[in-house]
Amino acid sequence: MLGCSVGTFATVCVVLLASGESKAPAKARYFKGNLHTHSLWSDGDDFPEMIADWYKTRGYDFLALTEHNTIANSVRWVDAEKDETRRLAVKKYLARFGHDWVERKQDQGKEQVRLKKLAEVQSKLDEPGKFLMISGEEITHSFQKLPVHMNAINLKEIIRPVDGASVTETMRVNQRQVAEKRKKSGETIVSFLNHPNFVWGVSAKDMAPVDELRFYEVYNGHPGTNQQGDGTRPSVERIWDLVLANRLSFPRGVPLMGLATDDSHNYHVKAMNKPTPGRGWIMVWARELETRQIMEAIDGGDFYSSTGVTLSHVGYKNGVLSLKIEGEVGVSYKTEFIATLKESSEEAIGAVVGSSESLEPAYKISGNEWYVRARVTSNQAHPNPSFKGEVCTAWTQPVLP
């Protein structure tokens, strides 16, 4: 590891200085996490502890439960016998955490199980330096039946969605609510647009004017999110370039950063047509696995997104965007550097301006680009794909010359 990570605006280099203390500062490294997850608190089909345990035991460092217009801080009971899936969930829950932890009661002859609050789940699963749960909410709204969903991460209080006069205004007014919460709390709260192609709800044209919108999901593991677009509508990744080109062709334009998430709902089956866990995540460059540091790193763009490709380095120095890929035996990789050149036509938006099959690809920026980002594609099939032919991929954040 070179000790440098690249954010959207500038290179951030970690320099360890002698402090006179007996304990040296931690070296920065990448932490793996998922910021879009649903449990029985909304429309997921498993208990929050079971979900957190799934991620923790599979090498994730942090997780946010993001329920629809809900934060898990009230008292709620669910029917233990609702259907076969619920009965299976309760059986597995008891087997994993035991009768002393699982709270049950009878209500009018029906068995119910209490959903644990986030603080309780944190007390059970959080482990300093090893696993961290972060609060969150999916602010779930629409404009004229077009879904407009946005996740807010590191919230302490629920944000109730408010109406806007258009899709654009719906995003804007709710992003401003997040900004107000951030200012009031003094905490770093990050909000991003979810699955723009879900029911084709949000277009690049809708997104571009919303300067408050700094993050979106370039990858969402839900199979119903039209990740690849169709014959007339762009892919979710293509939307990224359309927004970047629109924004950055104006002075002081605000870049857009892309996250990969699971949007997991189903935990008892593994099928392409189900939103199951383990499909997409972010790798955050930070010194400590601590909420403040993780959130500040995400806010600064010090992360990359992945569905299976691992990078040990992303850096931008002296006009060169460079990567190091942790290669696997028998797997080949192709890195494409994607940019929109100044004074280019609409057809040339998001063009491939360089490519490499090296494990240490690099691109020298000419200065004629509005931005440059990198996509690394492997020939390795995704072990749990959300669409046919899906392969493991990674995306870096755009850098501005």
C-alpha positions in Angstrom: 0.0 0.0 0.0 1.4 3.4 -0.9 -0.4 5.2 1.8 -2.3 7.5 -0.5 -6.0 7.6 -1.5 -7.7 9.8 -3.9 -10.8 11.8 -3.2 -12.8 13.8 -5.7 -11.0 17.1 -5.3 -7.5 16.3 -4.2 -5.1 13.6 -3.2 -5.1 12.7 0.5 -1.8 11.2 1.7 -1.3 9.6 5.1 1.9 10.8 6.8 2.9 9.2 10.1 4.8 11.7 12.2 6.7 11.0 15.4 4.4 12.2 18.2 6.3 11.2 21.3 3.5 8.9 22.3 4.1 5.2 23.0 1.4 4.2 20.6 1.9 5.1 17.0 -1.2 6.3 15.0 -2.9 3.6 13.0 -2.0 3.3 9.4 -4.8 4.0 7.0 -6.3 1.0 5.1 -9.5 0.0 3.3 -12.6 -0.9 5.2 -15.4 -2.9 3.5 -19.0 -2.0 4.1 -22.6 -2.0 2.8 -24.9 1.1 3.1 -28.2 -0.3 1.8 -29.8 -3.1 3.8 -33.4 -4.0 4.9 -34.6 -6.1 7.8 -38.0 -7.0 9.3 -38.1 -3.4 10.5 -39.4 -2.6 7.0 -39.6 -5.0 4.0 -36.7 -7.4 4.7 -37.3 -11.0 5.7 -34.8 -11.5 8.6 -34.0 -10.1 12.0 -31.4 -7.3 12.2 -29.0 -9.2 14.4 -29.0 -12.1 11.9 -28.3 -9.7 9.0 -25.5 -8.0 10.8 -24.0 -11.4 11.8 -24.1 -12.4 8.1 -22.0 -9.4 7.1 -19.7 -9.6 10.1 -18.9 -13.3 9.6 -18.1 -12.7 5.9 -15.4 -10.1 6.3 -17.4 -6.8 6.2 -16.2 -4.1 8.5 -19.3 -1.9 8.7 -23.0 -2.0 7.9 -25.9 0.4 7.8 -29.5 -0.9 8.2 -31.6 1.5 6.0 -35.3 0.9 6.6 -38.0 2.7 4.6 -38.8 5.9 6.4 -37.9 4.2 9.7 -35.1 4.1 12.2 -35.1 1.1 14.5 -35.5 2.9 17.8 -39.1 2.1 18.9 -40.9 -1.0 20.3 -42.1 -3.4 17.6 -43.3 -7.0 17.6 -43.7 -9.2 14.5 -45.8 -12.3 13.9 -43.6 -15.4 14.4 -46.0 -17.6 12.4 -46.8 -15.3 9.5 -45.6 -17.7 6.8 -43.0 -20.3 6.0 -40.2 -17.8 5.6 -41.0 -16.1 8.9 -41.1 -19.5 10.7 -37.7 -20.3 9.2 -36.3 -16.9 10.2 -37.4 -17.4 13.8 -36.0 -20.9 14.0 -32.6 -19.7 12.7 -32.7 -16.7 15.0 -33.2 -18.9 18.1 -30.5 -21.3 17.0 -28.0 -18.4 16.5 -28.8 -16.2 19.5 -30.6 -18.4 22.0 -33.8 -18.2 24.0 -32.3 -15.7 26.5 -31.8 -13.1 23.8 -34.9 -13.7 21.6 -38.0 -12.2 23.2 -41.3 -13.8 22.5 -44.9 -13.4 23.7 -48.4 -14.6 23.0 -50.9 -12.1 21.7 -54.4 -13.4 21.1 -53.1 -16.9 20.7 -50.4 -15.9 18.3 -46.7 -16.0 19.0 -44.8 -12.7 18.4 -41.1 -11.8 18.5 -39.8 -8.4 19.4 -37.5 -6.7 16.9 -34.4 -5.4 18.7 -33.6 -1.7 18.5 -30.5 -0.5 16.7 -28.7 0.2 20.0 -29.4 -3.3 21.1 -28.1 -4.8 17.9 -25.0 -2.6 18.2 -24.4 -3.9 21.7 -24.5 -7.4 20.5 -22.6 -7.2 17.2 -20.3 -4.1 17.3 -16.7 -5.0 18.1 -14.0 -2.3 18.3 -11.7 -2.5 15.3 -13.6 -5.4 13.8 -17.2 -4.5 13.1 -19.3 -1.3 13.2 -23.0 -0.7 12.7 -24.0 2.8 11.5 -27.5 4.2 11.7 -29.4 5.0 8.5 -32.7 5.5 6.8 -34.1 5.1 3.2 -36.0 8.2 2.7 -38.7 6.7 0.5 -40.9 9.0 -1.6 -42.2 9.5 -5.1 -43.4 12.1 -7.6 -46.4 11.1 -9.7 -45.7 7.4 -9.0 -42.0 7.8 -10.0 -40.0 6.5 -7.1 -37.4 8.9 -5.5 -35.5 7.0 -2.8 -32.5 8.4 -1.0 -30.4 6.8 1.8 -29.2 9.0 4.7 -26.4 7.5 6.7 -25.4 8.4 10.3 -28.8 9.8 11.2 -30.0 9.9 14.8 -33.5 11.0 14.0 -35.9 10.0 11.3 -36.4 12.3 8.3 -39.9 12.2 7.0 -40.1 12.8 3.2 -41.6 16.0 1.8 -43.2 16.7 -1.5 -41.5 18.4 -4.4 -43.0 19.9 -7.6 -41.0 17.5 -9.8 -38.6 14.6 -9.5 -35.8 17.2 -9.4 -37.4 19.2 -6.7 -38.3 16.1 -4.7 -34.6 15.2 -4.6 -33.6 18.8 -3.8 -36.0 19.4 -0.9 -35.2 16.1 0.8 -31.5 16.5 0.3 -31.9 19.9 2.0 -33.6 18.1 4.9 -30.5 15.9 5.3 -28.3 19.0 5.2 -30.3 20.6 7.9 -29.9 17.5 10.1 -26.2 17.5 9.4 -25.9 21.2 10.4 -28.0 20.8 13.5 -26.3 17.6 14.8 -22.7 18.6 13.9 -22.3 15.0 12.5 -21.1 14.0 9.1 -24.3 12.6 7.4 -24.0 11.3 3.9 -27.0 11.0 1.6 -27.2 9.3 -1.8 -29.8 8.6 -4.5 -30.8 5.0 -4.7 -31.3 3.0 -7.9 -32.3 5.7 -10.4 -33.5 3.2 -13.0 -35.9 1.5 -10.6 -39.3 1.9 -12.4 -37.2 4.4 -14.5 -37.9 6.9 -11.8 -35.0 9.3 -12.0 -33.1 10.4 -15.1 -29.7 12.1 -15.6 -31.6 15.2 -16.6 -33.5 15.1 -13.3 -30.3 14.6 -11.3 -27.9 17.1 -12.9 -29.4 20.3 -11.5 -29.5 19.1 -7.9 -26.2 20.4 -6.6 -27.1 19.0 -3.2 -26.9 15.5 -4.6 -23.2 14.5 -4.4 -23.6 10.7 -4.3 -25.7 8.0 -6.1 -25.7 4.2 -6.5 -23.7 3.3 -9.6 -24.5 -0.3 -8.6 -27.5 -1.7 -6.7 -27.8 -5.4 -6.2 -31.6 -5.5 -6.4 -32.5 -7.4 -9.6 -35.4 -5.0 -10.3 -33.3 -1.8 -10.7 -32.6 -2.0 -14.4 -28.8 -1.8 -13.9 -28.1 -2.2 -17.6 -30.8 0.1 -18.9 -32.6 -0.9 -22.1 -32.7 -0.1 -25.8 -33.8 3.5 -25.2 -32.7 4.3 -21.7 -29.2 4.5 -20.4 -27.5 2.1 -17.9 -27.1 3.3 -14.4 -23.3 3.8 -15.0 -24.0 5.8 -18.2 -26.2 8.1 -16.0 -23.0 8.9 -14.0 -21.2 10.3 -17.1 -24.2 12.2 -18.3 -24.6 14.0 -14.9 -20.8 14.6 -14.6 -20.6 16.0 -18.1 -23.5 18.3 -17.5 -22.3 19.6 -14.2 -18.6 20.0 -14.8 -18.9 21.8 -18.0 -20.0 24.8 -15.9 -17.8 26.7 -13.4 -17.9 25.3 -9.9 -19.9 22.3 -10.9 -20.4 19.7 -8.2 -19.0 16.2 -9.0 -21.1 13.1 -8.4 -19.6 10.0 -6.7 -20.8 6.5 -7.2 -21.5 3.8 -4.5 -22.1 0.1 -4.9 -24.7 -1.4 -2.5 -26.7 -4.6 -1.9 -30.2 -3.2 -1.3 -30.7 -6.7 0.3 -34.1 -7.8 1.4 -34.0 -11.6 1.2 -31.7 -13.8 3.4 -33.1 -17.3 3.2 -32.6 -18.0 -0.5 -29.9 -17.4 -3.1 -31.4 -16.6 -6.4 -30.7 -14.1 -9.2 -34.3 -12.8 -9.0 -34.1 -12.0 -5.3 -32.4 -9.0 -3.6 -29.9 -11.0 -1.6 -26.7 -9.9 0.3 -23.1 -9.8 -0.9 -23.4 -8.3 -4.3 -22.0 -4.7 -4.0 -20.0 -2.8 -1.5 -17.7 0.2 -0.9 -14.1 0.1 0.3 -13.4 3.2 2.5 -9.9 4.5 3.1 -9.5 5.4 6.8 -7.3 5.0 9.8 -9.8 3.7 12.3 -13.0 1.7 12.0 -14.9 4.4 13.7 -18.1 6.2 12.6 -16.7 9.7 12.4 -13.7 8.6 10.4 -15.7 6.3 8.1 -18.3 9.0 7.4 -15.7 11.8 6.8 -13.8 9.5 4.4 -16.9 8.8 2.4 -17.9 12.4 2.4 -14.5 13.3 1.0 -14.7 10.7 -1.8 -12.0 8.4 -0.3 -13.5 5.2 -1.3 -14.1 3.0 -4.3 -17.0 0.7 -5.2 -16.8 -3.0 -6.0 -18.7 -6.1 -6.8 -15.7 -8.3 -6.5 -12.5 -6.6 -7.7 -10.1 -5.6 -5.0 -7.8 -2.6 -5.3 -4.9 -2.0 -2.9 -4.3 1.5 -4.1 -6.1 4.4 -5.9 -4.1 7.5 -6.2 -3.9 10.8 -8.1 -0.6 12.6 -8.1 1.2 14.9 -10.6 -1.7 14.5 -13.1 -1.6 10.7 -13.0 -4.5 8.5 -11.9 -3.1 5.2 -10.8 -4.4 1.9 -9.5 -3.1 -1.3 -8.0 -5.3 -4.4 -8.5 -5.0 -7.4 -6.2 -5.0 -10.0 -8.8 -6.3 -13.5 -8.4 -4.9 -16.6 -10.0 -6.5 -17.4 -13.3 -8.4 -14.1 -13.5 -7.7 -11.4 -16.0 -8.5 -7.7 -15.6 -9.2 -4.8 -17.9 -9.0 -1.2 -16.7 -10.8 1.5 -18.7 -10.2 5.1 -18.0 -13.4 7.0 -18.8 -13.7 10.7 -19.4 -15.6 13.4 -21.1 -13.3 15.7 -23.1 -13.9 19.4 -23.3 -15.8 20.5 -26.4 -16.9 17.0 -27.1 -20.2 16.0 -28.6 -23.0 14.3 -26.6 -22.1 11.0 -28.2 -18.6 11.3 -26.8 -19.7 11.8 -23.2 -18.1 9.1 -21.0 -15.7 7.9 -23.7 -12.9 5.4 -23.0 -9.7 7.4 -23.2 -7.3 4.7 -22.1 -7.2 1.1 -21.3 -4.8 -1.4 -19.7 -4.6 -5.1 -18.8 -1.9 -4.5 -16.3 -2.4 -5.0 -12.5 -0.9 -1.5 -12.1 -2.8 0.6 -14.7 -2.2 4.4 -14.9 -3.5 7.3 -17.0 -1.8 10.6 -17.6 -4.3 13.4 -17.6 -3.9 15.8 -20.5 -5.9 18.7 -19.0 -8.5 18.4 -21.8 -10.8 16.3 -19.6 -13.7 17.5 -17.5 -13.1 14.5 -15.3 -11.5 11.0 -15.4 -12.7 7.9 -13.6 -11.7 4.2 -13.8 -13.6 1.0 -14.2 -11.9 -2.3 -13.7 -13.7 -5.3 -15.1 -12.6 -8.9 -14.6 -13.4 -12.1 -16.5 -14.6 -13.6 -13.2 -18.3 -14.3 -13.0 -20.1 -12.7 -10.0 -20.7 -15.5 -7.5 -24.2 -14.1 -6.7 -25.3 -12.1 -9.8 -28.3 -9.8 -10.1 -28.4 -10.1 -13.9 -27.2 -12.6 -16.5 -23.5 -12.4 -17.5 -22.6 -10.2 -14.5 -18.8 -10.1 -13.8 -16.8 -8.7 -10.9 -16.1 -5.0 -11.3 -14.7 -2.0 -9.5 -15.3 1.7 -10.0 -13.1 4.6 -8.7 -14.4 8.1 -8.1 -14.0 10.8 -10.7 -10.9 13.1 -10.4 -10.9 16.6 -11.7 -7.8 17.9 -13.6 
